[in-house]
């Protein structure tokens, strides 16, 4: 029996992409009675929602009255899928173009082993170079695309285990999400996909890259102050939630060294208020109550020790769009040396 899949796209002012993603979905070779496309509109202010209504009447649409962020909007899709007895949910960015067999391959990989909780498609840039062959995770919580901007090479293997799946194009087993929970809605955006994959792994699931499931991603790097706030704040939250207490103590010296360096850099570059805003969030006792409650839930679901989950974590931070000599020549060697030394005690 063909598995039922809900494809969810969060739409927010997508008119600049000309509907390329939506048109490409008309050409997929998955059985038409076994998938459905759901658009979650985050209060778009351009004409993109009207464009979808006029040209893709087969899509179901949920329109939000305000921008709920990436995490909450996708959770709406997950809740819809769970309520309507779908087997899988495929999350897809609005700035993508899918290949005809992307979904069939992803589902086949997921069905090959019931322990697979998530399957990421191979994400390619429009020029054919790699956007992401799965995402890597640094032990201090930084995430980055594997083999970013490298030439696409044909690997002999069809699947590869990865640290976390990019939600720009990833399939999730709904029974696994029902067990571990959905995206952390307090994240709003950034790190919600790394956090979810981390929780899946702690619960005993694996996260896989399907090399023959191909999605083109019109990725554009942007780094606003607002984005930087969520990146840093959510990184802290994810570490607190998902590591065991023992591991948190082991990485604490490296965390302090990085934070002191970041604080000094923020002061010298005139960005101190940005970092103080992050610290202000953690001074609030009600925020800590939420974080600790979530941490307790994660730890109760744990089926794997940190040693197994973090064995492939990176010791080097790879800021792929911004070269920083201090990071590359000072912090990375120091942080990597520390990681290689302490991970044997995890």
HELIX and SHEET records of a PDB file:
HELIX    1   1 UNK A   14  UNK A   17  5                                   4    
HELIX    2   2 UNK A   20  UNK A   25  1                                   6    
HELIX    3   3 UNK A   32  UNK A   34  5                                   3    
HELIX    4   4 UNK A   48  UNK A   55  1                                   8    
HELIX    5   5 UNK A   69  UNK A   83  1                                  15    
HELIX    6   6 UNK A  102  UNK A  111  1                                  10    
HELIX    7   7 UNK A  174  UNK A  180  1                                   7    
HELIX    8   8 UNK A  185  UNK A  187  5                                   3    
HELIX    9   9 UNK A  192  UNK A  202  1                                  11    
HELIX   10  10 UNK A  225  UNK A  242  1                                  18    
HELIX   11  11 UNK A  245  UNK A  268  1                                  24    
HELIX   12  12 UNK A  272  UNK A  283  1                                  12    
HELIX   13  13 UNK A  285  UNK A  301  1                                  17    
HELIX   14  14 UNK A  306  UNK A  309  1                                   4    
HELIX   15  15 UNK A  325  UNK A  326  1                                   2    
HELIX   16  16 UNK A  327  UNK A  331  3                                   5    
HELIX   17  17 UNK A  332  UNK A  342  1                                  11    
HELIX   18  18 UNK A  343  UNK A  345  5                                   3    
SHEET    1   A 7 UNK A  60  UNK A  63  0                                        
SHEET    2   A 7 UNK A  35  UNK A  41  1                                        
SHEET    3   A 7 UNK A   5  UNK A  11  1                                        
SHEET    4   A 7 UNK A  88  UNK A  92  1                                        
SHEET    5   A 7 UNK A 169  UNK A 173 -1                                        
SHEET    6   A 7 UNK A 116  UNK A 124 -1                                        
SHEET    7   A 7 UNK A 130  UNK A 132 -1                                        
SHEET    1   B 8 UNK A  60  UNK A  63  0                                        
SHEET    2   B 8 UNK A  35  UNK A  41  1                                        
SHEET    3   B 8 UNK A   5  UNK A  11  1                                        
SHEET    4   B 8 UNK A  88  UNK A  92  1                                        
SHEET    5   B 8 UNK A 169  UNK A 173 -1                                        
SHEET    6   B 8 UNK A 116  UNK A 124 -1                                        
SHEET    7   B 8 UNK A 206  UNK A 217  1                                        
SHEET    8   B 8 UNK A  96  UNK A  98 -1                                        
SHEET    1   C 8 UNK A  60  UNK A  63  0                                        
SHEET    2   C 8 UNK A  35  UNK A  41  1                                        
SHEET    3   C 8 UNK A   5  UNK A  11  1                                        
SHEET    4   C 8 UNK A  88  UNK A  92  1                                        
SHEET    5   C 8 UNK A 169  UNK A 173 -1                                        
SHEET    6   C 8 UNK A 116  UNK A 124 -1                                        
SHEET    7   C 8 UNK A 206  UNK A 217  1                                        
SHEET    8   C 8 UNK A 159  UNK A 161 -1                                        
SHEET    1   D 2 UNK A 135  UNK A 137  0                                        
SHEET    2   D 2 UNK A 143  UNK A 145 -1                                        
END                                                                             
